[in-house]
Amino acid sequence: MPTTFDPFTLRYDPRGLIPVIAQDAGTSEVLMMAWMNAEAVVRTLETGRVTYWSRSRGAFWVKGETSGHTQRLVEMRVDCDRDCLLLRVEQTGPACHTDRRSCFYTAIRDGHEVVTMAPEA
């Protein structure tokens, strides 16, 4: 029988944050990594609009609020240690602030950094 989810039972770091991986729900492509606090988890679950915690701004960040490159939550998953989240999302536009589909566009090959995708815009 399923148990009720309580975001406050997650294991946050000393700053009250938990790492989050965003993955395209349709393709399983890893799009980005960001941070959430308990309130961002609650907001994301309540609204379906992915809300992160911006460490640099010290404020909530609703993905796409200014860029239009939104993430709609399809499913939230908790890892076995309860210290990391996986968000399966429907991504509109690029996920990366560099206008690339994914933030993970640099591969290390034979000791060299190789850019694997160009900006979309």
Secondary structure, 3 states (H helix, E strand, C coil): CCCCCCHHHCCCCCCCCEEEEEEECCCCCEEEEEEECHHHHHHHHHHCECEEEECCCCEEEECCCCCCCCEEEEEEEECCCCCCEEEEEEECCCCCCCCCCCCCCEEEECCEEEECCCCCC
